[in-house]
Amino acid sequence: MVDPFIQEVTNALLGVELVIALVLTFLGALSYRRTGNPKLAWVTCAFAIFLGKSSLLLLAFYQPSLLSLTVDLWPVILDVIVLVVLYLGVVRAGT
């Protein structure tokens, strides 16, 4: 059995990942629309994939009868780090 504290931390990090992915997908789509740069379209797609993944994981967390997925803490931490690094790479490339 998994520690309830670890489950709550994982749940909170999934929420953080969802919000970050949502904001970055929105900003990437706006930037692509404004500039038409195809590189931004690819990065926006990557953010959208993270958004879909975190949405499915949160759905599995709250509705285990719909989806039978296990959610571990370390992959979620790594996902948040990847999102931040992708964001920083896009911001630095734009300056």
The 8 nearest C-alpha neighbors of each residue, nearest first, counted from 0:
[[1, 2, 3, 6, 5, 4, 69, 71],
 [0, 2, 3, 6, 5, 4, 71, 7],
 [1, 3, 5, 4, 6, 0, 7, 8],
 [4, 2, 6, 5, 7, 1, 8, 0],
 [3, 5, 7, 6, 2, 8, 1, 9],
 [6, 4, 8, 2, 7, 3, 9, 1],
 [7, 5, 3, 9, 4, 8, 10, 2],
 [6, 8, 10, 4, 9, 5, 11, 3],
 [7, 9, 11, 5, 10, 6, 12, 4],
 [10, 8, 6, 12, 72, 7, 11, 5],
 [9, 11, 7, 13, 8, 12, 6, 14],
 [10, 12, 14, 8, 13, 9, 7, 15],
 [13, 11, 15, 9, 14, 10, 16, 8],
 [14, 12, 16, 10, 15, 11, 17, 9],
 [13, 15, 17, 11, 12, 16, 18, 10],
 [14, 16, 12, 18, 13, 17, 19, 11],
 [17, 15, 13, 19, 14, 18, 79, 20],
 [16, 18, 14, 20, 15, 53, 19, 50],
 [17, 19, 21, 15, 20, 16, 22, 14],
 [20, 18, 16, 22, 21, 17, 23, 15],
 [19, 21, 50, 23, 17, 18, 46, 22],
 [22, 20, 18, 24, 19, 23, 50, 17],
 [21, 23, 25, 19, 24, 20, 26, 18],
 [22, 24, 26, 20, 25, 21, 27, 19],
 [25, 23, 27, 46, 21, 43, 22, 26],
 [24, 26, 22, 28, 23, 27, 21, 29],
 [27, 25, 23, 29, 28, 24, 30, 22],
 [26, 28, 43, 30, 24, 29, 25, 23],
 [29, 27, 31, 25, 30, 26, 32, 24],
 [28, 30, 26, 32, 27, 31, 33, 25],
 [31, 29, 27, 33, 32, 28, 34, 26],
 [32, 30, 35, 28, 34, 33, 39, 29],
 [31, 33, 29, 30, 35, 34, 28, 36],
 [32, 34, 30, 31, 35, 29, 36, 28],
 [35, 33, 31, 36, 32, 30, 39, 29],
 [34, 36, 31, 32, 33, 37, 30, 39],
 [35, 37, 34, 38, 39, 31, 40, 32],
 [38, 36, 40, 39, 35, 41, 31, 34],
 [39, 37, 41, 40, 36, 42, 31, 43],
 [40, 38, 42, 37, 41, 31, 36, 43],
 [39, 41, 37, 43, 38, 42, 31, 44],
 [42, 40, 44, 38, 43, 39, 45, 37],
 [41, 43, 45, 39, 44, 40, 46, 38],
 [44, 42, 27, 40, 46, 24, 41, 45],
 [43, 45, 47, 41, 42, 46, 48, 40],
 [46, 44, 42, 48, 43, 47, 41, 49],
 [45, 47, 43, 49, 24, 44, 48, 20],
 [48, 46, 50, 44, 49, 45, 24, 43],
 [49, 47, 45, 51, 50, 46, 52, 44],
 [50, 48, 52, 46, 47, 51, 53, 20],
 [49, 51, 47, 20, 48, 53, 52, 17],
 [52, 50, 54, 48, 49, 53, 47, 55],
 [53, 51, 49, 55, 54, 50, 48, 56],
 [52, 54, 56, 50, 55, 17, 51, 49],
 [55, 53, 51, 57, 52, 56, 50, 58],
 [56, 54, 58, 52, 53, 57, 59, 51],
 [55, 57, 59, 53, 58, 54, 60, 52],
 [58, 56, 60, 54, 59, 55, 53, 61],
 [57, 59, 55, 61, 56, 60, 62, 54],
 [60, 58, 63, 66, 56, 62, 57, 61],
 [59, 61, 57, 58, 62, 63, 56, 10],
 [60, 62, 58, 59, 63, 57, 56, 64],
 [63, 61, 59, 64, 58, 65, 60, 66],
 [62, 64, 59, 66, 65, 67, 60, 61],
 [63, 65, 62, 66, 67, 59, 61, 60],
 [66, 64, 63, 62, 67, 59, 58, 61],
 [67, 65, 59, 63, 64, 68, 62, 58],
 [66, 68, 63, 59, 65, 64, 69, 62],
 [69, 67, 66, 59, 70, 56, 63, 60],
 [68, 70, 71, 67, 59, 60, 56, 63],
 [69, 71, 68, 72, 56, 9, 60, 75],
 [72, 70, 73, 74, 69, 75, 9, 6],
 [71, 73, 9, 75, 74, 76, 70, 5],
 [74, 72, 76, 75, 71, 77, 9, 78],
 [75, 73, 77, 76, 72, 78, 71, 70],
 [74, 76, 78, 73, 77, 72, 79, 13],
 [77, 75, 73, 79, 74, 78, 72, 80],
 [76, 78, 74, 80, 75, 79, 81, 73],
 [79, 77, 75, 81, 80, 76, 74, 82],
 [78, 80, 82, 76, 77, 81, 16, 83],
 [79, 81, 77, 83, 78, 82, 84, 76],
 [82, 80, 78, 84, 79, 83, 85, 77],
 [83, 81, 79, 85, 80, 84, 86, 78],
 [82, 84, 86, 80, 85, 81, 87, 79],
 [83, 85, 87, 81, 86, 82, 88, 80],
 [86, 84, 88, 82, 83, 87, 81, 89],
 [85, 87, 83, 89, 84, 88, 82, 90],
 [88, 86, 84, 90, 89, 85, 91, 83],
 [89, 87, 85, 91, 86, 90, 92, 84],
 [88, 90, 92, 86, 87, 91, 93, 85],
 [89, 91, 87, 93, 92, 88, 86, 94],
 [90, 92, 88, 93, 94, 89, 87, 86],
 [93, 91, 89, 90, 94, 88, 87, 86],
 [92, 94, 90, 91, 89, 88, 87, 39],
 [93, 91, 92, 90, 89, 88, 87, 86]]
